[in-house]
């Protein structure tokens, strides 16, 4: 028998199911998908953001503070509505003002310091007077004003109606 004829009857090895080429193609494809998701998801969230903001604005945004009348005059009450920190201020003359507790510098939560009688940003040292006006930089403008209503001795704050302001005016306060 010739050599050619003999090789025809020789047993051949079965082809492996997973070759190096198939493994590399699958691994790099998976890595590529992960990379595309890591890049694509923030872009998706950025583009979807205006829709979410519009939905949030249409949602109920009124906070009812039943015990707010017990707040001593000349002091402030911090409360949260969802993720929004807010401040309700009872002025010494009996007027009420609601402010956003987000610093206008970089958005840190600004707590009321009763000892200093002002709002002090713990991150960047901006300070705000009891009216929300900037008394110490780096904040560029006063705290945002929220709408306050008094109905039957109950204080209601509408966190959806926010006013960017440049200065304090006495008509921004609501009389009890």
Secondary structure by P-SEA (a helix, b strand, c coil): ccaaaaaaabbbbccccccaaaaaaaaaaaaaaaaaaaaaaaaaaaaaaaaaaaaaaaccccccccccccccccbbbbbbcccbbbbbbbcccbbbbbbcccccccccbbbbccccccccccccbbbbcccccccccccccccbbbbbbbcccbbbbccccccccccccccccccc
